[in-house]
Amino acid sequence: MADTIDSAALDQLFLTARTANKWQDRPVPEAKLQELYDLLKMAPTSANASPARFVFVRSQEAKEKLKPALSAGNLEKTMSAPVTAIVAYDTAFYDKLPFLFPHADAKSWFTSSPEFAEKTAFRNGSLQGAYLIMAARAVGLDTGAMSGFDNAKVDAAFLEGTGWKSNFLVNLGYADPSGTFGRLPRLPFDEAAKIV
């Protein structure tokens, strides 16, 4: 393993990074979205299953389709964000396992148990959504993750016929610092962790 990354990188990824609530009027190029995907896809998932699927809502027309699904508290910041990523998961992710995990018949692990497949897709898709946040920060974007929306409306508007299910949303762009809150408290180690 390499040494700890430098303090500037730790700041950008964790320590000074904040959830963005207000955005600069500055577009996010398609190449930047591809760059962050090419980073996040390299992070680990169970059996390399990679069940997350992403819809990058960028056009005004697509934003208008998203609008009815948003809660009131998330409406303005989402409509003004340059991009909103729908972090979803593929319920039939196992169909890609012959390519992603070719050295074993991993597909049969999931086709025999729909409940196990759903849990695996949701857990690992959530993990990949977190990777998206970290990858976005790594490539110079700010993020604002949220769950205040109607999943059924998002699924109907963007995921119909795909077998994908929405999990959460992440606004992406360049933060306007006037809408960024200060750091809130975190639990200390001895209240949130133990070594056994």
Contacts in CASP RR format, 6 or more apart in sequence:
PFRMAT RR
TARGET T0000
AUTHOR 0000-0000-0000
METHOD contacts of the structure
MODEL  1
MADTIDSAALDQLFLTARTANKWQDRPVPEAKLQELYDLLKMAPTSANAS
PARFVFVRSQEAKEKLKPALSAGNLEKTMSAPVTAIVAYDTAFYDKLPFL
FPHADAKSWFTSSPEFAEKTAFRNGSLQGAYLIMAARAVGLDTGAMSGFD
NAKVDAAFLEGTGWKSNFLVNLGYADPSGTFGRLPRLPFDEAAKIV
4 10 0 8 1.000
11 17 0 8 1.000
12 137 0 8 1.000
12 138 0 8 1.000
12 140 0 8 1.000
13 134 0 8 1.000
13 137 0 8 1.000
13 138 0 8 1.000
17 137 0 8 1.000
17 142 0 8 1.000
17 143 0 8 1.000
18 142 0 8 1.000
18 175 0 8 1.000
18 180 0 8 1.000
18 181 0 8 1.000
18 182 0 8 1.000
18 183 0 8 1.000
19 143 0 8 1.000
19 144 0 8 1.000
19 145 0 8 1.000
19 180 0 8 1.000
19 181 0 8 1.000
20 77 0 8 1.000
20 81 0 8 1.000
20 142 0 8 1.000
20 143 0 8 1.000
20 144 0 8 1.000
20 171 0 8 1.000
20 173 0 8 1.000
20 175 0 8 1.000
20 176 0 8 1.000
20 179 0 8 1.000
20 180 0 8 1.000
21 77 0 8 1.000
21 144 0 8 1.000
21 175 0 8 1.000
21 179 0 8 1.000
21 180 0 8 1.000
21 181 0 8 1.000
22 77 0 8 1.000
22 80 0 8 1.000
22 175 0 8 1.000
22 176 0 8 1.000
22 178 0 8 1.000
22 179 0 8 1.000
22 180 0 8 1.000
23 77 0 8 1.000
23 80 0 8 1.000
23 81 0 8 1.000
23 82 0 8 1.000
23 142 0 8 1.000
23 171 0 8 1.000
23 173 0 8 1.000
23 174 0 8 1.000
23 175 0 8 1.000
23 176 0 8 1.000
24 173 0 8 1.000
24 174 0 8 1.000
24 175 0 8 1.000
24 176 0 8 1.000
26 82 0 8 1.000
26 173 0 8 1.000
26 174 0 8 1.000
27 82 0 8 1.000
28 58 0 8 1.000
28 82 0 8 1.000
28 83 0 8 1.000
28 141 0 8 1.000
28 172 0 8 1.000
28 173 0 8 1.000
28 174 0 8 1.000
30 58 0 8 1.000
32 139 0 8 1.000
32 141 0 8 1.000
33 56 0 8 1.000
33 83 0 8 1.000
33 172 0 8 1.000
35 139 0 8 1.000
36 132 0 8 1.000
36 135 0 8 1.000
36 136 0 8 1.000
36 138 0 8 1.000
36 139 0 8 1.000
36 141 0 8 1.000
37 54 0 8 1.000
37 132 0 8 1.000
37 135 0 8 1.000
39 131 0 8 1.000
39 135 0 8 1.000
39 138 0 8 1.000
39 139 0 8 1.000
40 128 0 8 1.000
40 129 0 8 1.000
40 131 0 8 1.000
40 132 0 8 1.000
40 134 0 8 1.000
40 135 0 8 1.000
41 50 0 8 1.000
43 127 0 8 1.000
43 128 0 8 1.000
43 131 0 8 1.000
45 51 0 8 1.000
45 124 0 8 1.000
45 125 0 8 1.000
45 127 0 8 1.000
45 128 0 8 1.000
46 120 0 8 1.000
46 123 0 8 1.000
46 124 0 8 1.000
47 97 0 8 1.000
47 100 0 8 1.000
47 101 0 8 1.000
47 106 0 8 1.000
47 109 0 8 1.000
48 97 0 8 1.000
48 100 0 8 1.000
48 101 0 8 1.000
49 93 0 8 1.000
49 94 0 8 1.000
49 96 0 8 1.000
49 97 0 8 1.000
49 100 0 8 1.000
49 101 0 8 1.000
49 106 0 8 1.000
49 120 0 8 1.000
49 121 0 8 1.000
49 124 0 8 1.000
50 93 0 8 1.000
50 96 0 8 1.000
50 100 0 8 1.000
50 124 0 8 1.000
50 128 0 8 1.000
51 89 0 8 1.000
51 90 0 8 1.000
51 93 0 8 1.000
51 120 0 8 1.000
51 121 0 8 1.000
51 124 0 8 1.000
51 125 0 8 1.000
51 128 0 8 1.000
52 87 0 8 1.000
52 88 0 8 1.000
52 89 0 8 1.000
52 90 0 8 1.000
52 124 0 8 1.000
52 125 0 8 1.000
52 127 0 8 1.000
52 128 0 8 1.000
52 129 0 8 1.000
52 132 0 8 1.000
53 88 0 8 1.000
53 89 0 8 1.000
53 90 0 8 1.000
53 162 0 8 1.000
53 164 0 8 1.000
54 85 0 8 1.000
54 86 0 8 1.000
54 87 0 8 1.000
54 88 0 8 1.000
54 132 0 8 1.000
55 85 0 8 1.000
55 86 0 8 1.000
55 88 0 8 1.000
55 158 0 8 1.000
55 159 0 8 1.000
56 83 0 8 1.000
56 84 0 8 1.000
56 85 0 8 1.000
56 86 0 8 1.000
56 172 0 8 1.000
57 63 0 8 1.000
57 65 0 8 1.000
57 66 0 8 1.000
57 83 0 8 1.000
57 84 0 8 1.000
57 85 0 8 1.000
57 86 0 8 1.000
57 158 0 8 1.000
58 82 0 8 1.000
58 83 0 8 1.000
62 158 0 8 1.000
63 78 0 8 1.000
63 79 0 8 1.000
63 84 0 8 1.000
65 157 0 8 1.000
65 158 0 8 1.000
66 78 0 8 1.000
66 84 0 8 1.000
66 154 0 8 1.000
66 157 0 8 1.000
66 158 0 8 1.000
67 75 0 8 1.000
67 79 0 8 1.000
68 150 0 8 1.000
68 153 0 8 1.000
68 157 0 8 1.000
69 149 0 8 1.000
69 150 0 8 1.000
69 151 0 8 1.000
69 153 0 8 1.000
69 154 0 8 1.000
69 157 0 8 1.000
70 78 0 8 1.000
70 79 0 8 1.000
70 148 0 8 1.000
70 149 0 8 1.000
70 150 0 8 1.000
71 148 0 8 1.000
71 149 0 8 1.000
71 150 0 8 1.000
73 148 0 8 1.000
74 146 0 8 1.000
74 148 0 8 1.000
74 149 0 8 1.000
74 169 0 8 1.000
77 144 0 8 1.000
77 171 0 8 1.000
78 84 0 8 1.000
78 146 0 8 1.000
78 169 0 8 1.000
78 171 0 8 1.000
81 144 0 8 1.000
81 171 0 8 1.000
81 172 0 8 1.000
81 173 0 8 1.000
82 172 0 8 1.000
82 173 0 8 1.000
82 174 0 8 1.000
83 171 0 8 1.000
83 172 0 8 1.000
83 173 0 8 1.000
84 169 0 8 1.000
84 170 0 8 1.000
84 171 0 8 1.000
84 172 0 8 1.000
85 132 0 8 1.000
85 169 0 8 1.000
85 170 0 8 1.000
85 171 0 8 1.000
85 172 0 8 1.000
86 154 0 8 1.000
86 158 0 8 1.000
86 159 0 8 1.000
86 166 0 8 1.000
86 169 0 8 1.000
87 125 0 8 1.000
87 126 0 8 1.000
87 128 0 8 1.000
87 129 0 8 1.000
87 132 0 8 1.000
87 166 0 8 1.000
87 167 0 8 1.000
87 168 0 8 1.000
87 169 0 8 1.000
87 170 0 8 1.000
88 159 0 8 1.000
88 164 0 8 1.000
88 165 0 8 1.000
88 166 0 8 1.000
88 167 0 8 1.000
89 121 0 8 1.000
89 122 0 8 1.000
89 124 0 8 1.000
89 125 0 8 1.000
89 126 0 8 1.000
89 164 0 8 1.000
89 165 0 8 1.000
89 167 0 8 1.000
90 96 0 8 1.000
90 121 0 8 1.000
90 162 0 8 1.000
90 163 0 8 1.000
90 164 0 8 1.000
91 117 0 8 1.000
91 118 0 8 1.000
91 121 0 8 1.000
91 163 0 8 1.000
91 164 0 8 1.000
91 165 0 8 1.000
92 163 0 8 1.000
93 110 0 8 1.000
93 117 0 8 1.000
93 120 0 8 1.000
93 121 0 8 1.000
94 106 0 8 1.000
94 107 0 8 1.000
94 109 0 8 1.000
94 110 0 8 1.000
94 111 0 8 1.000
94 117 0 8 1.000
95 107 0 8 1.000
97 106 0 8 1.000
97 107 0 8 1.000
97 110 0 8 1.000
98 107 0 8 1.000
109 116 0 8 1.000
110 116 0 8 1.000
110 117 0 8 1.000
110 120 0 8 1.000
111 117 0 8 1.000
122 167 0 8 1.000
125 167 0 8 1.000
126 167 0 8 1.000
126 168 0 8 1.000
129 167 0 8 1.000
129 168 0 8 1.000
129 170 0 8 1.000
132 170 0 8 1.000
133 143 0 8 1.000
133 144 0 8 1.000
133 145 0 8 1.000
133 170 0 8 1.000
136 142 0 8 1.000
136 143 0 8 1.000
136 170 0 8 1.000
136 172 0 8 1.000
137 143 0 8 1.000
141 172 0 8 1.000
141 173 0 8 1.000
141 174 0 8 1.000
142 172 0 8 1.000
142 173 0 8 1.000
142 174 0 8 1.000
142 175 0 8 1.000
143 170 0 8 1.000
143 171 0 8 1.000
143 172 0 8 1.000
143 173 0 8 1.000
144 170 0 8 1.000
144 171 0 8 1.000
144 172 0 8 1.000
145 168 0 8 1.000
145 169 0 8 1.000
145 170 0 8 1.000
145 171 0 8 1.000
146 168 0 8 1.000
146 169 0 8 1.000
146 170 0 8 1.000
146 171 0 8 1.000
147 168 0 8 1.000
147 169 0 8 1.000
148 169 0 8 1.000
149 166 0 8 1.000
149 169 0 8 1.000
151 165 0 8 1.000
151 166 0 8 1.000
154 166 0 8 1.000
154 169 0 8 1.000
155 164 0 8 1.000
155 165 0 8 1.000
155 166 0 8 1.000
158 166 0 8 1.000
159 165 0 8 1.000
159 166 0 8 1.000
END
